Amino acid sequence: MWSTIVDILSRPLTSWVEGRESRKYLREEGNLEITKAKVALEVAKYTAEAERLKAGDLADADYDKQAQMEKRFTLADELLTCCVVLLVTAHFFFPEELKKGWEAMGYSSAPWWLEFIIVGMFVSVFGLMRLFRAFNPFGNRDKGDSKNG
C-alpha cells in the first residue's frame, strides 16, 4: 500500500524530471548538430577556395601555353620587346632627357604602366602568368589593401 501511494505521488515528479532531462538532451543534441554544420561550412569554404585557386592556376597555364603558341604567327611581340628594351636602356644613357619627357607628360618619373608593360613582357616571353597576378599596381581592393592603389 505504501508503495502504491509513493508510486502515485512520485510519478508526476519522475515525469517532470524525465521530460526536463529529455529536453536538455535534445537541446545539447541540437547544439552539436549546429556545431557540426558550422564546421562543415568552414570546410566547404576552404575547399571552395582551394578549387578556385586550382582553377585559376589551370587557367594561367592554359593562357601561357596559348600565348606561346600564338607567337609563331607574328613578330609583334618581338617588335614590342625591342621598343621597351630600348626605352629602358635609354634611361641609363639619357636619364635627364627622359625625365624631362616624363615630366612633360605629367609624370615625376617613369610611370607605373611602364613597369606593367615590362612585367607583361616577362609574362609573355617566359609564360609567367602567375608573375602577372602577383604584380598588381592597384592593390587588392577586395581585401582592403591600398598600399599600391
Secondary structure, DSSP 4 states (H G I P E B T S, - for coil): -HHHHHHHHHHHHHHHHHHHHHHHHHHHHHHHHHHHHHHHHHHHHHHHHHHHHHHHHHHHHHHHHHHHHHGGG-SHHHHHHHHHHHHHHHHHH-HHHHHHHHHHTT-SSS-HHHHHHHHHHHHHHHT-HHHHHH--TT--GGGT--S--
